[in-house]
């Protein structure tokens, strides 16, 4: 069975549990982190066989690794502020960022 990701690279999302906004910079079809990280950080034990996302956090300088079940689309239309944003994206259309590189 193949799981299809609900969110795409460049999409602005909201973390439901920790109430922050961010933009997706990469998608893993299943959890790709270490067992140690999962045991220490993923305390709610989200499924490993579902998509996980690398997210630049708005108004911060960090990137997080988030299970799909904790995210929802952010429809505010507000841009993300992150120091690494321009390394990944060129333009913002109000809901999605345009990637600087062609996606496979």
Protein Blocks (a to p, Z undefined) as FASTA:
>chain_A
ZZddfbdehiacddfklopadddfbdcfbdcbdfklmmmmmmnopafkbccdddddehia
bdcdddfklpccdfklpacddfklmmmpmbdehjaccdfbdcZZ
